[in-house]
Amino acid sequence: DRSDEIYNLINWSIEVVHHDGEAGGKAYIVEPEDLEPLYKEGARRVFRADAIPFEFEIYGFARNLINRKGQVIGLVEESAKANPESRLSGGFIDGFALWPQKLNKQMEFNSPAPISRCALGARSCCTRSSPGGTGSIRDR
């Protein structure tokens, strides 16, 4: 069995894969231990890899967007009447924002989401460093 999708309910990661219609392409991974420090409010980090033609910044990481009833209420429109702006993660982008919800005790019932910004043409190499700095993406 081959697939271009990895499914893990607890150890979240971000993967960058070139999609050319074939499964099994090389994946560049931001590991769970690199994401965990980004759960803190205000944390941000830029990730780069020599093999990919862009860098991306992750910030405003909401560990859960789902309420106890299983409804996705953590994606908020700026035009909403009851704007929970004081609790937003990362501010509004194109009229939407992430509104973190209380974590479920059973981690598999949480639905995380980060805000990311990509910059094309950023091909400089760097090494892993502390949160708030820059980090490299591991390849697999």
C-alpha positions in Angstrom: 0.0 0.0 0.0 1.3 3.4 -1.0 -0.2 6.8 -0.2 0.7 10.5 -0.1 -1.1 10.9 3.3 0.1 10.2 6.8 -2.5 10.0 9.5 -1.5 10.4 13.2 -4.0 11.4 15.8 -1.6 12.5 18.5 1.9 13.5 17.2 1.2 16.3 14.8 3.7 17.2 12.1 3.7 19.3 8.9 4.9 17.7 5.7 5.9 19.3 2.4 5.7 16.9 -0.6 6.0 17.6 -4.3 2.8 16.3 -5.8 3.3 15.1 -9.4 0.4 12.6 -9.4 2.5 9.7 -8.1 2.4 8.7 -4.4 5.6 8.2 -2.6 7.4 11.4 -3.3 10.1 12.7 -1.0 8.6 14.3 2.1 10.2 17.2 4.1 8.9 17.1 7.6 8.5 19.6 10.5 8.6 17.1 13.4 6.2 17.2 16.4 9.0 18.3 18.7 9.6 21.3 16.4 5.9 22.2 16.5 5.3 21.9 20.2 7.1 25.2 21.2 4.8 27.0 18.7 1.8 26.2 20.8 2.7 29.1 23.1 0.9 32.4 22.3 3.1 34.7 20.2 5.6 32.0 19.2 6.7 31.9 15.5 9.4 30.1 13.6 10.6 30.0 10.0 11.5 26.6 8.4 13.8 26.1 5.3 15.3 23.2 3.4 17.8 23.5 0.5 15.7 21.1 -1.6 12.5 23.1 -1.6 12.2 26.5 -3.3 10.5 28.4 -0.5 10.6 29.0 3.3 7.6 29.1 5.5 6.8 30.6 8.8 4.4 29.0 11.3 2.7 31.0 14.0 -0.7 31.4 15.7 -0.9 27.6 16.3 -4.3 26.6 17.6 -4.1 23.1 19.2 -7.8 22.6 18.8 -10.6 24.1 16.7 -13.4 21.7 17.6 -15.9 22.1 20.5 -17.1 19.2 22.7 -19.9 18.5 20.2 -17.5 17.9 17.4 -18.4 21.1 15.6 -15.6 23.2 14.0 -16.2 26.6 15.7 -12.6 27.7 15.8 -12.5 29.1 12.2 -14.0 32.6 12.6 -15.0 35.1 10.0 -14.1 38.7 10.6 -17.7 39.7 9.7 -19.2 37.5 12.5 -21.5 39.4 14.9 -19.9 38.0 18.0 -16.2 38.5 17.3 -14.0 36.8 19.9 -11.0 38.9 18.9 -9.4 38.8 22.4 -8.9 35.1 22.1 -7.8 34.8 18.4 -4.6 33.1 17.5 -2.6 35.1 15.0 -5.1 37.7 13.9 -7.3 37.9 10.8 -6.0 36.9 7.4 -8.2 37.4 4.4 -11.2 37.8 6.7 -10.6 34.6 8.7 -8.9 33.8 12.0 -8.2 30.8 14.2 -10.0 30.8 17.6 -8.5 28.1 19.8 -10.9 25.9 21.7 -10.4 24.0 25.0 -8.3 20.9 24.5 -10.1 17.6 24.7 -8.5 15.2 27.2 -8.4 12.5 24.5 -5.9 14.0 22.1 -7.4 12.2 19.1 -10.5 14.4 19.4 -8.6 17.6 18.9 -8.1 19.2 15.5 -5.0 21.5 15.3 -4.3 24.3 12.8 -1.4 26.7 12.4 -1.2 29.9 10.4 1.6 29.7 7.9 3.2 32.2 5.5 5.3 31.0 2.5 8.0 33.0 0.8 9.0 31.8 -2.7 12.6 31.9 -3.7 14.0 31.7 -0.2 16.7 29.0 -0.7 19.2 29.8 2.1 20.2 26.9 4.4 20.0 27.0 8.1 20.1 24.7 11.1 17.6 23.9 13.8 17.5 26.5 16.5 15.3 27.6 19.4 11.7 28.6 18.8 11.2 32.0 17.4 14.3 31.5 15.1 14.7 29.4 12.1 14.7 25.7 11.6 15.5 23.1 9.0 13.0 20.6 7.7 14.0 17.0 7.9 13.7 14.9 4.8 12.3 11.4 4.6 
